[in-house]
Amino acid sequence: MKVTPSAVEELSKVLAETDNPQAGIRVFAQQGCCGPALQMSIAENITAGDKMLTIDHVNFFIDEKAEKMLEGVTIDFGPNGFRLQGFKPNGGGCC
């Protein structure tokens, strides 16, 4: 997993609002209508079973299923919000 400078900047702003230096961005897999989907949320602490990764002073707490899905993915931030560049969900069609 990689994170662009613009995403790091935005995530740093969001985490600064928590006033908790232990806080991070939790990345987790969740079932969507097209198969597995990746989600992000603010987490005050790491959850049991998550792997911690720090990129440019931003803590990421990554669940086991999401870790496999993040290979080759770059988290970016632009005018339309966050994007997961290179994310290829498993499975075929969509509902």
Number of C-alpha atoms within 10 A of each C-alpha: 15 15 18 13 13 14 19 18 14 16 18 17 11 13 20 12 8 14 9 12 13 13 19 27 25 23 23 21 20 13 10 11 10 13 15 18 17 18 13 14 12 16 19 16 15 19 13 8 10 18 15 16 14 11 13 11 11 19 22 22 28 24 19 14 15 20 17 12 19 23 13 13 16 17 19 18 19 10 5 6 9 15 14 17 14 13 16 14 13 11 9 7 8 8 6
